[in-house]
Amino acid sequence: MKCLNCGRDMVPGSVEGVNQGGGAFYEFTAEEEKKKKGIKGFFSRERIPVSTTIMDQPAWYCPNCKRILMWMEAKE
């Protein structure tokens, strides 16, 4: 896979959660949704929950940019 940032080849691998504690959650919010302001923006933003169980998820690492791209399932 090519890096989305610099275009070089990425190294395939995986990411695993180690000692994950309870109470943590992750959400995806689109850039357009982040532009909503005030009370309406707080209550009407569309947020997509992301699985917090990171058990050997596929990922790619760019040695040039030092970035990791993960492939995770949404909890929908």
Secondary structure by P-SEA (a helix, b strand, c coil): ccccccccbbbbbccccccccccbbbbbbcccccccccccccccbbbbbcccccccccccccccccbbbbbbbccc
